[in-house]
Each structure stands twice: as structure tokens, then as C-alpha cells.
């Protein structure tokens, strides 16, 4: 009985959810402008910048 109730609840929850579908709809920022480039680019560049700083440090 409990298994059937859980299954019904799960199916009804999935059917009632209305999320936008498509590429980039689940990202916290817009993907049409440079926000994504800045966000991911800064995270990718950080280790290289710190390495260069450590190498050039006297």
C-alpha cells in the first residue's frame, strides 16, 4: 500500500512540474552574453595567474 502511494505521488509530482526545457535553461545566468565567459573563464584562469605570480616572485 505504501509503495503504491509513493509511486502515485512520484508520478503526479513529475507530471505537475513545469520546468523550461532546452539548452541553457537550467543555468543561474544568461548564456547569450559574456556572463558565462567571465564566470567560467575567471575560474579557469585563476590557477594559471597564481602560478605565474609564484614563478615571478623573488
C-alpha positions as CSV (number, residue, x, y, z in Angstrom):
1,X,0.0,0.0,0.0
2,X,2.8,2.4,0.9
3,X,4.7,1.5,-2.3
4,X,1.7,2.4,-4.4
5,X,1.1,5.7,-2.6
6,X,4.8,6.6,-3.1
7,X,4.6,5.7,-6.8
8,X,1.4,7.7,-7.4
9,X,2.9,10.7,-5.6
10,X,6.2,10.5,-7.6
11,X,4.3,10.2,-10.9
12,X,1.9,13.1,-10.1
13,X,4.9,15.3,-9.0
14,X,6.7,14.6,-12.2
15,X,3.7,15.4,-14.3
16,X,2.8,18.6,-12.5
17,X,6.3,20.1,-12.7
18,X,6.6,22.7,-15.4
19,X,10.3,23.5,-16.0
20,X,11.5,25.2,-19.1
21,X,13.4,22.8,-21.3
22,X,16.2,23.3,-23.7
23,X,19.9,24.1,-23.6
24,X,21.0,26.6,-21.0
25,X,17.6,26.9,-19.3
26,X,18.9,25.5,-16.0
27,X,21.9,27.8,-15.7
28,X,21.9,30.5,-13.0
29,X,23.0,33.1,-15.6
30,X,22.1,34.1,-19.1
31,X,24.1,32.3,-21.8
32,X,23.6,34.8,-24.6
33,X,26.1,37.4,-23.3
34,X,29.5,37.4,-21.8
35,X,28.4,36.4,-18.2
36,X,29.2,32.8,-18.8
37,X,32.6,33.5,-20.3
38,X,33.5,35.7,-17.4
39,X,32.3,33.3,-14.8
40,X,33.9,30.1,-16.2
41,X,36.9,32.0,-17.6
42,X,37.8,33.5,-14.3
43,X,37.7,30.1,-12.6
44,X,39.8,28.6,-15.3
45,X,42.4,31.4,-15.4
46,X,42.9,31.6,-11.7
47,X,45.4,28.7,-11.3
48,X,47.5,30.0,-14.2
49,X,47.6,33.5,-12.8
50,X,48.7,32.3,-9.4
51,X,51.3,30.0,-10.9
52,X,52.8,32.9,-12.9
53,X,52.8,35.1,-9.7
54,X,54.7,32.4,-7.8
55,X,57.2,31.9,-10.6
56,X,57.9,35.6,-11.0
57,X,58.1,36.2,-7.2
58,X,61.6,36.8,-6.0
